Amino acid sequence: MKVSIAQINPSLGDFQGNTEKIRQVIHRAISEDSRILILPYGAISGFPQGNLAASEDFRAALESSMQELAIETLGTSLAVFIEGQEVLHEGKISSEGFTMENADSKHLPLPSIFNQKNYDIFVNIGPKIFEKNRCEAHEMELTILARDKKAWVFDVNLCGATDEIIYTGLSSVISPEGEIFTRLAFVEEDFITVDLENTDHSYPVAEIPAGEEILKHAIVKAVKDYTHKNNFEKVLVSVSGGIDSALVLALAVEALGAGNVKAVYLPSKFSSDLSRDEAYKLCENLGVEIQTIAIEDFHDKFLNELAFLPDAGSWHENIQARIRGCIVMSISNANNYLVLTTGNKSEVAMGYFTLYGDACGGLAPICDLLKTEVRALCRYINTDSEIIPSKIITRAPSAELKDNQADEDSLPNYDFLDQVLFLHCEEGLDCAQISDRLGRQEDVLKIFTLLYRNSYKRKQLPQGIKVSKRFFGLDWHIPATVYPWFTKDFL
């Protein structure tokens, strides 16, 4: 018996577009003499649905699309397993023969429309959300299930991205012996028909990317999907000559092509010649058009008008970031460009960014990458040739908002900071446990204090892209108003 699986990248609420995609894979399955086509949950409607699932209009549109697709099976032997429970067959929608094993799987005996051998099949329809270092673990769990149940396992997933979430794809068919029969592509649409009667046949097994490669591929896909699904044609990046904006620019070019990416360089009197030279070299390497708009006159005007404020404090610095934010958003509004912000997870955690300044934008592609991961990904991008100038990667990080400024004037060095953030945010260790492991009790306490003190700032950031186990957003449910309880460990 032949079974087809289709890995779909739907757009939420685009019933017409999603239905057309599914219609095409139905016809392909029919042409390959398949008896069953399995589609991932959310293939018609898109996912996640959020409160839309409670909308009568939304549910009616889903039902109408399903009825329309059922007609495609008239006069054929194909049954389509769709939206997690329904079977489309002979122009009708039916749930005949399906029984629930648990919340994540469907167990078949197949519907009685099949008069063949009663295969034991588990169908996992996800959706499977991307997290670094998790793809192999998920598949291992399914191979154990297949061996334990002595059953075929069909793992059928969405691919692509919606908002913060990346769907991995990597749909697979696993034999009752626990071997990978076939595996589809990472984050891209794909399709295959397998013959369960012919287990000697060899089917393609797509590789699971690893390390920096999988991070790059995932973020590039998310930037591409967010841009296109939200009807933007071009993106804008404010480049500074620093590593974060360099990485964002490089990822944007890979996602959209250099012609659809614009760069702006906004120097102040504190910007160095090195920053200017490396920003221009970066754009030349990537083939991106760059525009320079000096902000010194704007800055002086603000300082003159706000002379009644005390000289002390950070507002002198933050005004520069907010001038830049105003400029990039003005260019965005005038040209319908999507602004990509450039903050990384280490900075976001510590509140080391300016609200209404460098935080301005529509999408934050690297806000779930620690600073050390940013460096590693830049080096990976330079594997074959120097795309990101080496001086950008090796120079000391600085916001360049005052003379001789360096990030480590305000923060512990990034290597140590990132260890603390990883152990707390992803591994769940508390303040005292991390201090016992790493030492430097005073720095650990400072990091925890900044992390929780700046919750209010993170709540006002643009949408990011989840790649870690615990993303500031979907996975971080901490109120802005919280007392630093962890200090008791050090009293």
N, C-alpha and C positions, 0 to 999 in steps of 0.2 A: 504494500500500500504506500502511495506517495503522499507526503505531507509537506506543505510549503510554510515558511515563516517569512514575514515581512517586517523589517525594521523601519519605522516611520518617524519622520520629524514633522509633527503637526504644528500648526499655529493656533493658539487658543482662540476659540470662537470663529475661526475661519472654516465653517462647515462646508462651504462650496469648494474651497481649495483642498481641504483635507479629504473630502469625498472623492474628488477627482483623482487624487493620489491612490486612494484605496481601490477605486474602479480599475485603475491601470494594473495594480498588482493582482486583483481578482482575475482579470483577463490573462495575465501572465501565468497564474496558477492553473487556469483552465487549459491554456495552450501546452502546459507541461504535464497534463493528465493527472493533476493532483486531486486527491479526494478531500483533503482538509487544508484550509489556509488559516493560520493562527496569526492574529494581529495583537500588538501590545495594548494594554489598557490606556485609554485616552487617545487612540488613533483618530477617531472621528472628531472629538470635541477639543482636543488639546488638553494639556495638563501642566500644572495643577489648576483646578477649577475654582478653588476658594468658594466664596459665597455665590458664585454663579450657579453652582450645582443646585441651589435652592430656588433659582429663577424658573418660573413656569415657561417663559419664552425660550430659555436656554434648553430646558428639557424637551420642549416641543420640537426645537430645531434638531436636537440629537435624534429623536424618534423619527422625524421626517427623513433625515439623512440615512438612517438605518433602513427604513422602508425602501428608499430609493436604491440603496445598495443591494438589498435582498433581491430586487428584480433582476439584477445582473446574474444571479445564479439560476434563473429559470431555464429549464431544458438541459441543465448540466448535472453532473454528479458531484459537484464541488459544494462542500459545506464550509462556511466561514465562521470561525470562533472569534468574537469581537466584543469589545467593551467589557470584557471580564466575565461575562456569563451567557450572552446570547449566541445562538447559532443562526446564521442566515442560510436558508436552503430552500430551493424551489420557490423563490419569491416570498418566503415567509420568515418571520422571526420566531425562534423557538429556543427554550432552555431545556429541551428534552434530554434526559439521561445524564445530566451533569450533577455531581454531588460535591459538596464542600468538604474538603479535608481540613483546611485551616484558612486563616485570613489571607494567606499569601499564595495559595495554590488551588488549582482545580484538579480533581481526580476524574479521569475517564476510565470506566467503561465508556466507549464512544456511544453516541446516540444510536437508537435502533434503526436509523436510516441506513446504517452500514450492515450488510449481511455477511461480513467477512470475519476473519479471526478477531477475537476480542483482545486488542492490545491493552497492556497496562501502561498508562501514560500519565505523567504529571506535567502540568503546564504552569509555569511561573511567569506571570505577566507584569512583573515589576510594579511601578517604574523604578529603575535602578539609578540612583543619584550618584554622580561621580564624587569620589573622595580619593585623594592621592593615597597610594599604597593599599587600596581596598579591592580593586578589581579581581585580583587573583584569589583573594580570600573568599569572595562571593562565589566564584566558580568552584572552588574546592568544596564548599558546603553542598553544592548541588551534585557534585560527583559522589560524595558520601551518600546523599539521598538516593541516587540512582542505584548504587551498589546495595544499599540497605533494603530498598524496596524491590530490587531486581526489575526495575522499570525504566522505560525511556523517560528522559526529562527534557522538556522543551522550555528553554529560558528565553522569552521573547520580550524585548525591551524597546522603549522609545529611544531616540537619539536626538542630538542637537541640544538646544538650550531655550529655556523660557525664564526671563528675569534672572534671578540669582542662580538658578539651578541648571546644571549640565546633566543630561542623560547620557549614560555611557555607551548605549548600543551594546556591542559585544554579545549579541544574542547567540545562543548556542543550542546544539542538540547533543545530549549525552546518552551514551548507550547503557543498557542494563549492567554492563561490566564496569561502568564508571569511567569510560574513555570519551574524550571529546570527539564526537562524530564530525561536527563542523562548527565553525565560529564565524560570525559576521564582523563587519568592520567596527572600529572604535569611532563613536560619535557621528558617523555618517550613515545615510540611508543605504539599505542593502536588502537582498532577497536571496532565498535559495529554496530548492525543492529537494527533499531527500526521499529515498526509497527504502522503507523499513524491511522490505523483502530481500534487498540486495545489500547486505552489510559488508560485502567485499569491495564495494565501490568506494573510491577515494574522493572525498569532498574537501574543498578548501578550508583551511583553518587560519583565520587572520591572526596576526601577532598582536599581543597586548603590549603597547608601548610601555616603556619604563622610565623612571627617573625624570630628568628635566624634559625629555622628549614628550612624555605624556602630559606634563603640565603645560608645555607650550601648545601642543595640539588642542588641549581642552580649552584654554583661554582664547586662543585664536578662533575656535568654533563659536564660543560664547559671544565674543565681540561681533563676529559676522552675523550671527542670528539675531542678537539684540538690535543691531543697526538696521538690518533689512526688515525684520518683523515689526519694527516701530517706524518704518517708512522714512528713514534717513538714508541719504545717498552718500554723504561724506562726513568725516569726523575731523575734529580740531584738537590738537594737542599743544599745550604750552610747554615748550622745551626750555630747559634751564642750563644745559650743560652738565646736569647731574644724571645719576644712574637710573633713577626711577622713571623720569620722563623719557629717557633713552629707550628703556625696555618697552614702555607703553607704545612709543612711536613704532618700534620695530614690530611688535605684535600686531598693531593696527595695519601696518603695510602688508604683512603676510595675510591678514584676514580680508582686506578690502582692496589691495592694490595701491601703489604709490599715488596714482592719479586721484584717488578718493580720500586721501589723507592730507590735511593742511597743518603746517606748524607755524607757531608764532613765538618769537623770542622777545621778552619784555624786560630789558636790562634796567637796573637802577644804578645809582652812583656806587653801590657796593658790589656790583657784578664785576667779576674779574675778566681779563682778556682771555684767560684759559677757558672760562665758561662760554664766552662768545665763539671762540675758535672751534671748540669741540662740538657745540650745538650745530654750527654750520657744517662741520665735517660729517657729523652724523647724518644730517639731512642730505648732503651730497651723496653719501654712501647708499642711502635708501632711495634716492631719487625723489625726495619730497620737497615741494615748494615751501620756502620759509620766508616769513615777513618779520621785520624788526620794528617794534614800536617802543621807544624809550619812555620810561615812566618818571624820570627825574623831575620834570616840570610839574607833572600832576602831583607828585609827592611834596614838592616845595609849596605848592598852592595849599594843599591840605594842612601842612604844618603851620603856615601863616594864618590860615583861618581858624585853626585850633590852638592858637598860641595861649589861650586862657587855660589849657589843660597843663597839669604838671609835667615836667620834662621826664621824670622817672617813669619806668614801666615799659611794657612791651607794645604799647599802642603805636609807637613810632614804627616798629617793625611790621606790625599787623596791617597798618594802613597800606603798605606797599603790596602785600598779598591781596588786599581787598581791591586795590586799583587794578591789579592784574585780573582778578576775578571779574570785575566790571567790564574790562576790555574783552576778555574771551567770551563772556556771555553776550556782549553787544555784537561781536562778529558772528556768534552762533545764531542769534535772533535774526540778523540781517540776511544770512545765507542758508538757514535751516541746517546748520552743521550740528552734529552731536558732539558735545565736549566730553573728552575722556580725561578724568582726573588721574593723578599720578601717585597718590599716597600708597605706601605699603602697610602691611599689617603691624609691623613694629611701631611705626609712627602713629597709626590709627589707635593702637592700644594705649599709647602714652599720651594721646591728645596733642601730639607734636604736629599740628597743622592749624591753619587759621580758618575758622568758620566764615563763610561768605567771601573767602579769599581763594586759596589753593584748593579748598573743598568744593568750589563751584563746579558743576558739571552734571551730566546725565548718567554716566556709567563710570565705575571705578574698577578697571580690569585687574589690578594687582593688589587690591586691598586685603586679600586673604593670603598673600605671600609675605613671609618674614623677610627682613632685609638681607639676611644671609642667603635665602632662596632666590632673591632678586639677583644677587651677584652670581650665584651658580647658574641661573638661567641665562644671564647675559653671556657668560663664558661659553655655555652650550651653543648659543646662537652664533658665536664666533668660531665654532669648531672648524669650519672649512675655510673661512676668510674673515677678516676683521670688518664686521658690519658695524658694531658698536665700538667706537674708538677706545683703545686700551686705557688711555688716560682717564676716561669717564669711569671706567670700572675700578681703577686703582686709587683715584684721588680721594682725599678725606671728605666725607659727606658734610655739606654745609647748605643752609638755607640762604646764605648771603643777604641777610637783612640788616647786618651791621658789620663794621670792620672786624676782620680776623675771626669771624664766627665759625664754629664747628659744632656739629650735632652733639658730640661727646662732651661739650661744655655743659649741656643740660641733661644728658642721658648717660646711663652706663654704656660702655662700648657694646656695639650691636651683637657681637658674638656671645657675650654673657646675657644680654637682654633677651635674645632670641631663645636661649636655653631655658630661661625662666618662663617665658611666655609659652613655649612648647610644653613644658612640664605641667604648667597650670591649666592652660586653655585646652590642650588636647589630651593630656594624660591624667588630668584631674588631681594633681598633687596640690596640697595647700601650702601656705606661706612657710610654716615651720618645717614641713617635710623637705621643701626645696632648699631651705637654708641648711638643713642637716646634710643634704646631698652635695650642694655646691659651695657652701660657706658664704662669705660676703653678706652677712645678715643685714647690714645696713642698706646695701644696694637692693637686696631682695625686697625689703620692706618699702623702699622708695618705689620700686616697680609696681608692687601691689597697690600702693597708695595712688599712684598716677593712673593705674589701670581702672580702678573703681571711681576715682574722682572725676574722670573724664567720660563717664558713661553718657552724660547729657550731650556731649559733642558728637559721639558716634551715632546717636539717634537722629542727627541732622545731616548725616552724610548721604551722598548719592548712592544709588543701588550698586552693589558690588557683585562679585562672582565667587561662588563657593567652590573651593577646591580642598579644604581641610576638613578634619573631623568636626571641628567646632568653629564655625564661621560667625563673626560679629554681625548678627542679624538674625537669620533663621534659627541659629543654635545657641544664641546668647540672650537669655531672657532675664536681664538684670535691670531693675529700676534705676533711674538716674539718681534718686534720693536714697542713699544707703550709707550707713555709718561704717567706718573702717574697723569692723569687728576683729580683723586678723591681728591688730596691734596687741591684743591681749597676750599673744604668744610670746611677746618680747618684753613684757613688763616685769 
